[in-house]
Amino acid sequence: MNLSPRSRVYLLAMSIIDLREELNFPKPPGFPPEVREVFGALRNEVTFLHGIWDTYAQLYGTEDSVAALNGIAPGAFSFLGYVLRHDLFMTICRITDPKQTGKKENLTLERLLHVIKGQSADPRLVSALEEQLKEINSACEPFRVRRNRILGHLDLKTALRTHPEPLPAIERVRIIDVVDRIAKYMNEVLGHYTAAHADFVPLISGPAGNIVHGLREFQRLRKLQYERQIAELHDGSGNVSPGS
């Protein structure tokens, strides 16, 4: 019997559901309305974070891609890289801020944990989230220092280069670590309530990698055109044509 791809996926899903029932796997409880509301809004922010990082990594993730950008417009792409990093760091800080700042309530990972605790959630889930949140906050400290001194605010001593403590360097590996930890935290919640999993990377039409590819192709064609023009100035023996 020939089945369409859609039918195969449906039957596979049904077989997985049947297997879960045969093995007596506990059925996911589903999101309580209060948790669903906060999780859904926070999921949008986490997806945006992953979108920023994915765009940045496609443009500036390799020496080859950076060379393609610098070969056409080094100043513009250097400025664009600064803007993307600025927004990336600010988004990380917003998501990992405390649930409340003064009288202002914030949509953050801590807010999600607070709402979950209010629903008399499984203590194992709460314990796992508390431990992960502690690790996330520790990993995010360098981002907060930069946010507080040069991004969200402009510290006078930092701006005048008289601050006794240098700004912490934030390498690619730390960014990846924090972004992955945030995704893991969100999936801990998603998996508990729905048994689902998400990678949070948005699917967009026209990813940033297309820019790099287009610039490489432009540089290749420009080089071919230059070589063709040089060849036209020479005859077959390699001598410069008269009048050239």
FENNORPE-V791676 format. One record per residue. N is the residue number from 1. SS is DSSP state (2 for helix, 1 for strand, 0 for the rest). PSI is psi in whole degrees, 0 to 359 (999 if undefined). BURIAL is b if it has 9 or more other C-alpha atoms within 8 Angstrom, else e. Layout:
n:N ss:SS psi:PSI burial:BURIAL
n:N ss:SS psi:PSI burial:BURIAL
This chain:
n:1 ss:0 psi:124 burial:e
n:2 ss:0 psi:125 burial:e
n:3 ss:0 psi:146 burial:e
n:4 ss:0 psi:157 burial:e
n:5 ss:2 psi:321 burial:e
n:6 ss:2 psi:319 burial:e
n:7 ss:2 psi:321 burial:e
n:8 ss:2 psi:316 burial:b
n:9 ss:2 psi:320 burial:e
n:10 ss:2 psi:315 burial:e
n:11 ss:2 psi:323 burial:e
n:12 ss:2 psi:317 burial:e
n:13 ss:2 psi:317 burial:e
n:14 ss:2 psi:322 burial:e
n:15 ss:2 psi:324 burial:e
n:16 ss:2 psi:318 burial:e
n:17 ss:2 psi:316 burial:e
n:18 ss:2 psi:320 burial:e
n:19 ss:2 psi:320 burial:e
n:20 ss:2 psi:321 burial:b
n:21 ss:2 psi:319 burial:e
n:22 ss:2 psi:325 burial:e
n:23 ss:0 psi:2 burial:e
n:24 ss:0 psi:37 burial:e
n:25 ss:0 psi:139 burial:e
n:26 ss:0 psi:139 burial:e
n:27 ss:0 psi:132 burial:e
n:28 ss:0 psi:140 burial:e
n:29 ss:0 psi:340 burial:e
n:30 ss:0 psi:157 burial:e
n:31 ss:0 psi:129 burial:e
n:32 ss:0 psi:147 burial:e
n:33 ss:2 psi:318 burial:e
n:34 ss:2 psi:321 burial:e
n:35 ss:2 psi:319 burial:b
n:36 ss:2 psi:319 burial:b
n:37 ss:2 psi:312 burial:e
n:38 ss:2 psi:317 burial:b
n:39 ss:2 psi:317 burial:b
n:40 ss:2 psi:316 burial:e
n:41 ss:2 psi:320 burial:b
n:42 ss:2 psi:326 burial:b
n:43 ss:2 psi:322 burial:b
n:44 ss:2 psi:319 burial:e
n:45 ss:2 psi:319 burial:b
n:46 ss:2 psi:322 burial:b
n:47 ss:2 psi:320 burial:b
n:48 ss:2 psi:318 burial:b
n:49 ss:2 psi:312 burial:b
n:50 ss:2 psi:326 burial:b
n:51 ss:2 psi:318 burial:b
n:52 ss:2 psi:312 burial:b
n:53 ss:2 psi:319 burial:b
n:54 ss:2 psi:319 burial:b
n:55 ss:2 psi:314 burial:b
n:56 ss:2 psi:315 burial:b
n:57 ss:2 psi:323 burial:b
n:58 ss:2 psi:326 burial:b
n:59 ss:2 psi:319 burial:b
n:60 ss:2 psi:14 burial:b
n:61 ss:0 psi:340 burial:b
n:62 ss:0 psi:158 burial:b
n:63 ss:2 psi:325 burial:e
n:64 ss:2 psi:317 burial:e
n:65 ss:2 psi:321 burial:b
n:66 ss:2 psi:321 burial:b
n:67 ss:2 psi:323 burial:e
n:68 ss:2 psi:320 burial:b
n:69 ss:2 psi:314 burial:b
n:70 ss:2 psi:338 burial:b
n:71 ss:2 psi:344 burial:e
n:72 ss:2 psi:307 burial:e
n:73 ss:2 psi:73 burial:e
n:74 ss:2 psi:319 burial:b
n:75 ss:2 psi:313 burial:e
n:76 ss:2 psi:317 burial:e
n:77 ss:2 psi:333 burial:b
n:78 ss:2 psi:318 burial:e
n:79 ss:2 psi:318 burial:e
n:80 ss:2 psi:320 burial:e
n:81 ss:2 psi:320 burial:b
n:82 ss:2 psi:316 burial:e
n:83 ss:2 psi:317 burial:e
n:84 ss:2 psi:317 burial:b
n:85 ss:2 psi:320 burial:b
n:86 ss:2 psi:310 burial:b
n:87 ss:2 psi:324 burial:b
n:88 ss:2 psi:311 burial:b
n:89 ss:2 psi:319 burial:b
n:90 ss:2 psi:320 burial:b
n:91 ss:2 psi:318 burial:b
n:92 ss:2 psi:315 burial:b
n:93 ss:2 psi:319 burial:b
n:94 ss:2 psi:315 burial:e
n:95 ss:2 psi:328 burial:b
n:96 ss:2 psi:10 burial:b
n:97 ss:0 psi:166 burial:b
n:98 ss:0 psi:160 burial:b
n:99 ss:0 psi:342 burial:b
n:100 ss:1 psi:135 burial:b
n:101 ss:1 psi:106 burial:e
n:102 ss:0 psi:236 burial:e
n:103 ss:0 psi:358 burial:e
n:104 ss:1 psi:125 burial:e
n:105 ss:1 psi:140 burial:e
n:106 ss:0 psi:149 burial:b
n:107 ss:0 psi:102 burial:b
n:108 ss:0 psi:176 burial:b
n:109 ss:2 psi:322 burial:b
n:110 ss:2 psi:324 burial:b
n:111 ss:2 psi:318 burial:b
n:112 ss:2 psi:316 burial:b
n:113 ss:2 psi:319 burial:b
n:114 ss:2 psi:317 burial:b
n:115 ss:2 psi:320 burial:b
n:116 ss:2 psi:317 burial:b
n:117 ss:2 psi:326 burial:b
n:118 ss:0 psi:349 burial:e
n:119 ss:0 psi:16 burial:e
n:120 ss:0 psi:51 burial:e
n:121 ss:0 psi:168 burial:b
n:122 ss:0 psi:125 burial:e
n:123 ss:2 psi:330 burial:e
n:124 ss:2 psi:323 burial:e
n:125 ss:2 psi:313 burial:b
n:126 ss:2 psi:315 burial:b
n:127 ss:2 psi:318 burial:e
n:128 ss:2 psi:319 burial:e
n:129 ss:2 psi:320 burial:b
n:130 ss:2 psi:318 burial:b
n:131 ss:2 psi:317 burial:e
n:132 ss:2 psi:321 burial:b
n:133 ss:2 psi:323 burial:b
n:134 ss:2 psi:317 burial:e
n:135 ss:2 psi:322 burial:e
n:136 ss:2 psi:314 burial:b
n:137 ss:2 psi:322 burial:b
n:138 ss:2 psi:316 burial:e
n:139 ss:2 psi:335 burial:b
n:140 ss:0 psi:356 burial:b
n:141 ss:2 psi:315 burial:e
n:142 ss:2 psi:326 burial:b
n:143 ss:2 psi:320 burial:b
n:144 ss:2 psi:321 burial:b
n:145 ss:2 psi:315 burial:b
n:146 ss:2 psi:321 burial:b
n:147 ss:2 psi:315 burial:b
n:148 ss:2 psi:337 burial:b
n:149 ss:2 psi:330 burial:b
n:150 ss:2 psi:350 burial:b
n:151 ss:2 psi:294 burial:b
n:152 ss:0 psi:333 burial:e
n:153 ss:0 psi:167 burial:e
n:154 ss:0 psi:92 burial:b
n:155 ss:0 psi:131 burial:b
n:156 ss:2 psi:310 burial:e
n:157 ss:2 psi:325 burial:e
n:158 ss:2 psi:316 burial:b
n:159 ss:2 psi:325 burial:b
n:160 ss:0 psi:3 burial:e
n:161 ss:0 psi:37 burial:e
n:162 ss:0 psi:4 burial:e
n:163 ss:0 psi:134 burial:e
n:164 ss:0 psi:339 burial:e
n:165 ss:0 psi:124 burial:e
n:166 ss:0 psi:154 burial:e
n:167 ss:0 psi:139 burial:e
n:168 ss:0 psi:139 burial:e
n:169 ss:0 psi:141 burial:e
n:170 ss:0 psi:105 burial:e
n:171 ss:0 psi:166 burial:e
n:172 ss:2 psi:319 burial:e
n:173 ss:2 psi:326 burial:e
n:174 ss:2 psi:321 burial:b
n:175 ss:2 psi:313 burial:b
n:176 ss:2 psi:318 burial:e
n:177 ss:2 psi:313 burial:e
n:178 ss:2 psi:315 burial:b
n:179 ss:2 psi:319 burial:b
n:180 ss:2 psi:321 burial:e
n:181 ss:2 psi:320 burial:b
n:182 ss:2 psi:317 burial:b
n:183 ss:2 psi:319 burial:b
n:184 ss:2 psi:318 burial:e
n:185 ss:2 psi:312 burial:b
n:186 ss:2 psi:322 burial:b
n:187 ss:2 psi:334 burial:b
n:188 ss:2 psi:318 burial:b
n:189 ss:2 psi:311 burial:b
n:190 ss:2 psi:316 burial:b
n:191 ss:2 psi:323 burial:b
n:192 ss:2 psi:316 burial:b
n:193 ss:2 psi:337 burial:b
n:194 ss:2 psi:352 burial:b
n:195 ss:0 psi:20 burial:e
n:196 ss:0 psi:173 burial:e
n:197 ss:0 psi:143 burial:e
n:198 ss:0 psi:148 burial:e
n:199 ss:0 psi:348 burial:e
n:200 ss:0 psi:3 burial:b
n:201 ss:0 psi:119 burial:e
n:202 ss:0 psi:143 burial:e
n:203 ss:0 psi:112 burial:e
n:204 ss:0 psi:152 burial:e
n:205 ss:0 psi:125 burial:e
n:206 ss:0 psi:64 burial:e
n:207 ss:0 psi:165 burial:e
n:208 ss:0 psi:333 burial:b
n:209 ss:2 psi:334 burial:b
n:210 ss:2 psi:329 burial:e
n:211 ss:2 psi:312 burial:b
n:212 ss:2 psi:315 burial:b
n:213 ss:2 psi:316 burial:e
n:214 ss:2 psi:321 burial:e
n:215 ss:2 psi:321 burial:b
n:216 ss:2 psi:316 burial:b
n:217 ss:2 psi:320 burial:e
n:218 ss:2 psi:317 burial:e
n:219 ss:2 psi:323 burial:b
n:220 ss:2 psi:314 burial:e
n:221 ss:2 psi:323 burial:e
n:222 ss:2 psi:321 burial:e
n:223 ss:2 psi:318 burial:e
n:224 ss:2 psi:319 burial:e
n:225 ss:2 psi:319 burial:e
n:226 ss:2 psi:314 burial:e
n:227 ss:2 psi:324 burial:e
n:228 ss:2 psi:320 burial:e
n:229 ss:2 psi:322 burial:e
n:230 ss:2 psi:318 burial:e
n:231 ss:2 psi:325 burial:e
n:232 ss:2 psi:341 burial:e
n:233 ss:0 psi:352 burial:b
n:234 ss:1 psi:151 burial:b
n:235 ss:0 psi:186 burial:b
n:236 ss:0 psi:336 burial:e
n:237 ss:0 psi:358 burial:e
n:238 ss:0 psi:4 burial:e
n:239 ss:0 psi:148 burial:e
n:240 ss:1 psi:133 burial:e
n:241 ss:0 psi:149 burial:e
n:242 ss:0 psi:141 burial:e
n:243 ss:0 psi:357 burial:e
n:244 ss:0 psi:999 burial:e
